[in-house]
Amino acid sequence: MAMGLAFLGTAWVFTPQIFLGLFTPLILAKLLAYWLFFSSLAVIFVTDLRWYYIPDGATAAGIIGASLFTFLNAGGGYPWRFFDRDMVIGALLSAVFAAAFFLVIFMVSRGKWLGFGDVKYAVLMGLAAGFPGILVGMFFANFFGAILGLALVARGKKKMSSQVPFGPFLVAGTLVAIFFTDPIFNWYLSLTF
């Protein structure tokens, strides 16, 4: 039921033309790319929450979906005429930055603080969120993880040394970045400048 609602919501937000009966190849390609992406997020969320494991296949599918919708959105509907290279470069640089950031944490902790699946997921997150979305996504992933981790420790359900799956928080951070980067970033800039 959750996935059905997510698919309907994705169509409503990202390809509203579908509800007007416009089924062009570009619109359908965007919708399928978003569905592939969000399906992979659902798999990653559930498998990491339950088994502390992020499947490579789900990450790869998410990377394909994120790459496709980034490319199609950069085209503005006409990739061969009005292609926004900055959007694509921003997404690629965000993917490299996020993966490098998590790789350093993985190497410093020798896999104790987060797993290598989280490093691979960071590529997916960067491609989907772009810049400055990756900053918002990484902040909220860590924020949500810290809040829940501290709450579990305070209630005696976990110890400070206990493992907590980070994948669900990465997925939550990615969703915040995709849907709310602009208002969050504009609000932050209004406070600092």
C-alpha positions as CSV (number, residue, x, y, z in Angstrom):
1,M,0.0,0.0,0.0
2,A,2.8,2.4,0.9
3,M,4.5,1.7,-2.5
4,G,1.3,2.2,-4.4
5,L,0.8,5.6,-2.7
6,A,4.5,6.5,-3.3
7,F,4.1,5.7,-7.0
8,L,0.9,7.8,-7.2
9,G,2.5,10.6,-5.3
10,T,5.6,10.5,-7.6
11,A,3.4,10.8,-10.7
12,W,1.5,13.7,-9.1
13,V,4.6,15.7,-8.0
14,F,7.1,14.9,-10.8
15,T,5.0,14.2,-13.9
16,P,1.6,15.9,-13.3
17,Q,1.1,16.1,-17.1
18,I,0.1,12.4,-16.9
19,F,-3.1,13.3,-15.1
20,L,-4.0,15.6,-18.0
21,G,-3.6,12.7,-20.5
22,L,-0.2,13.7,-21.8
23,F,1.8,10.5,-22.3
24,T,4.7,11.7,-24.3
25,P,7.8,9.4,-24.4
26,L,9.8,12.0,-22.4
27,I,7.2,12.2,-19.6
28,L,6.9,8.4,-19.5
29,A,10.7,8.1,-19.3
30,K,10.8,10.5,-16.4
31,L,8.1,8.7,-14.6
32,L,9.7,5.3,-15.0
33,A,13.1,6.7,-13.9
34,Y,11.5,8.2,-10.7
35,W,9.6,4.9,-10.0
36,L,12.8,2.9,-10.4
37,F,14.6,5.3,-8.1
38,F,11.9,5.3,-5.4
39,S,11.5,1.5,-5.6
40,S,15.2,1.1,-4.9
41,L,14.9,3.4,-1.9
42,A,12.1,1.3,-0.5
43,V,14.2,-1.9,-0.8
44,I,17.2,-0.2,0.8
45,F,15.2,1.1,3.7
46,V,13.6,-2.2,4.5
47,T,16.6,-4.5,4.0
48,D,19.0,-2.3,6.0
49,L,16.4,-1.8,8.8
50,R,15.8,-5.5,9.1
51,W,19.1,-7.2,8.1
52,Y,21.7,-4.3,8.4
53,Y,22.5,-4.8,4.7
54,I,22.1,-2.6,1.6
55,P,21.9,-4.8,-1.5
56,D,24.1,-3.7,-4.4
57,G,21.4,-4.4,-6.9
58,A,19.0,-1.9,-5.2
59,T,21.8,0.7,-5.1
60,A,22.6,0.1,-8.7
61,A,19.0,0.4,-9.7
62,G,18.7,3.6,-7.7
63,I,21.8,5.0,-9.4
64,I,20.4,4.2,-12.8
65,G,17.0,5.9,-11.9
66,A,18.7,8.9,-10.4
67,S,21.1,9.3,-13.4
68,L,18.2,9.1,-15.8
69,F,15.9,11.6,-14.1
70,T,18.8,14.0,-13.6
71,F,19.7,13.7,-17.3
72,L,16.1,14.1,-18.4
73,N,15.5,17.1,-16.0
74,A,18.7,18.7,-17.2
75,G,17.4,18.6,-20.7
76,G,14.3,20.6,-19.7
77,G,12.3,18.4,-22.1
78,Y,14.6,18.9,-25.0
79,P,18.0,17.3,-24.1
80,W,19.4,17.9,-27.6
81,R,18.7,21.7,-27.5
82,F,18.7,23.2,-24.0
83,F,20.9,20.8,-21.9
84,D,21.8,22.1,-18.4
85,R,25.4,20.8,-18.0
86,D,25.7,22.5,-14.6
87,M,23.0,20.3,-13.2
88,V,24.6,17.1,-14.4
89,I,28.1,18.2,-13.2
90,G,26.7,19.2,-9.9
91,A,25.1,15.8,-9.5
92,L,28.3,14.0,-10.4
93,L,30.4,16.2,-8.1
94,S,27.9,15.7,-5.3
95,A,28.1,11.9,-5.7
96,V,31.9,12.0,-5.6
97,F,31.9,14.3,-2.5
98,A,29.3,12.2,-0.6
99,A,31.1,8.9,-1.4
100,A,34.5,10.3,-0.4
101,F,33.1,11.7,2.8
102,F,31.5,8.3,3.8
103,L,34.6,6.4,2.6
104,V,36.8,8.4,4.9
105,I,34.5,7.6,7.9
106,F,34.4,3.9,6.8
107,M,38.2,3.7,6.6
108,V,38.9,5.6,9.8
109,S,36.5,3.5,11.8
110,R,37.4,0.3,9.9
111,G,33.7,-0.4,9.2
112,K,32.5,0.1,12.8
113,W,30.7,3.3,12.3
114,L,29.1,2.5,9.0
115,G,29.2,-0.2,6.4
116,F,30.6,-0.1,2.8
117,G,27.0,-0.3,1.5
118,D,26.5,3.2,3.0
119,V,29.5,4.5,1.0
120,K,28.0,3.1,-2.2
121,Y,24.6,4.5,-1.3
122,A,26.2,8.0,-1.0
123,V,26.8,7.9,-4.8
124,L,23.1,7.3,-5.3
125,M,22.3,10.1,-2.9
126,G,24.6,12.6,-4.6
127,L,23.2,11.9,-8.1
128,A,19.7,12.3,-6.9
129,A,20.1,15.3,-4.7
130,G,22.7,17.3,-6.6
131,F,24.1,20.5,-5.2
132,P,23.2,21.9,-2.7
133,G,20.8,19.1,-2.0
134,I,23.6,16.7,-1.0
135,L,24.4,19.0,1.9
136,V,20.8,19.0,3.1
137,G,20.5,15.3,2.6
138,M,23.7,14.4,4.5
139,F,22.8,16.8,7.3
140,F,19.3,15.4,7.9
141,A,20.5,11.7,7.5
142,N,23.0,12.3,10.3
143,F,20.5,14.4,12.4
144,F,17.8,11.8,12.2
145,G,20.3,9.0,13.0
146,A,21.7,10.9,16.0
147,I,18.3,11.7,17.4
148,L,16.9,8.2,17.1
149,G,20.2,6.7,18.4
150,L,20.2,8.9,21.5
151,A,16.5,8.2,22.1
152,L,17.1,4.4,21.9
153,V,20.1,4.7,24.4
154,A,18.0,6.9,26.7
155,R,15.2,4.3,26.8
156,G,17.7,1.5,27.4
157,K,17.0,-0.3,24.1
158,K,20.5,0.2,22.8
159,K,24.0,0.9,24.1
160,M,26.4,3.6,22.8
161,S,28.4,0.7,21.2
162,S,25.3,-0.9,19.6
163,Q,24.8,-1.0,15.9
164,V,22.0,1.0,14.3
165,P,21.3,0.7,10.6
166,F,22.1,3.9,8.9
167,G,20.4,3.2,5.5
168,P,16.9,4.2,6.6
169,F,18.3,7.6,7.7
170,L,20.2,8.0,4.4
171,V,16.9,7.3,2.6
172,A,15.1,9.9,4.8
173,G,17.8,12.4,4.2
174,T,17.6,11.8,0.5
175,L,13.8,12.3,0.5
176,V,14.2,15.6,2.5
177,A,16.8,16.8,0.0
178,I,14.7,15.9,-3.1
179,F,11.5,17.5,-1.8
180,F,12.7,20.3,0.5
181,T,16.2,21.5,-0.5
182,D,15.1,24.9,-1.9
183,P,13.0,26.1,1.1
184,I,15.6,24.7,3.6
185,F,18.6,26.2,1.8
186,N,16.9,29.6,1.3
187,W,15.9,29.7,4.9
188,Y,19.4,28.9,6.0
189,L,20.9,31.6,3.7
190,S,18.4,34.1,5.0
191,L,19.8,33.5,8.5
192,T,23.5,33.8,7.6
193,F,23.5,36.6,5.0
